[in-house]
Every structure is written in structure tokens, then in C-alpha cells.
Amino acid sequence: MKKLVIFTVLITFFPISCGYRGYLRWFRPKTTIREVIRAKEEIDGTDNPARKHMILKGLRDGLVSIDKTVVKDIIPSNNIDYEFCVVVDIPYEKGKVECYIYSKNLYEKEDIKTMSRLEKGKSVIDAVGEFNRFFTLLDEAYVKIELINANITLRGEK
């Protein structure tokens, strides 16, 4: 009986304490940047629009994890829902992958502190966020990826 009460309390109050979206993040599958790039190559290799849609839907359903990456730049956001953006470069066999990471809520104290402590070329971060889109520009990057609602953790200095 005691275990049932504890279980009921956890199930009831845990989602309330961390918010609905935070609660759902616990159950979403995580992927790496390499898996995201493989999905991009599969999208580019198929002519079937339904297949492309299913691959993108699969990416959006999960979370993308970036580990131990050096911050390239901190810039004002191009996305209207966010204030700032952290840019990182990740090496890949076919060229560098540039990731634009938008923190999930800059109005919370901890997120502002984390963003303010980042330094270009020195800070090493981990990030977990939701895949938003691929995009390309005329530069040397193989592909650019946008992650939104991300949690950024400062790991230290390079």
C-alpha cells in the first residue's frame, strides 16, 4: 500500500513540477548529429515526398543530442521566438556541420546565466534540443541544422 501511495504521488506531482513539455522530454528518443546527417542524406537520395515527410517527422519526434562541442559564436536570433542563438561546428566526413541552437527559455534565470558565460572559441557545451529544420547557404558548411527548445549545459573551457 505504501508503495502505491508513493507511486501515485510521483505520477501526479512530477509532471506538474517540471511542466508538461519537460515531462514529455523524458520519454522522447535521443539521436546524435551523425544520425541526423544520415537521415538528411536519405532525404536527398529519395524522390518519394511521402518518404521525405516520414523521415522529417521521425526527426521532429525525437531529441538531438550534441556532446562536448566548442562554441563557434553567440549571435542575435533570426528566429522570432528566441533572443539569442549559439552556433557550433561539428566535424563530419563530408565537411563541417553547423548547428544553430536556440535555448528553450531565455527568460529563466539559469538559461540567461548559461548563455552569458559562453565565450567564442573557448566554451565547451552539451546541448539537447528538438530538430527544427535543415538549411543551406552558400558557404563551406556541408549542412546547417536548427535545434529549438534546447537545454544548453556549459562543460568548461577548451
Secondary structure, 3 states (H helix, E strand, C coil): CHHHHHHHHHHHHHHHHHCHHHHHHCCCCEEEHHHHHHHHHHHHHCCCHHHHHHHHHHHHHCEEEEEEEEEEEEEECCCCCCCEEEEEEECCCCCCEEEEEEECCCCCHHHHHHHHHCCCCCEEEEEEEEEEEEECCCCCCCEEEEEEEEEEEEEEEC
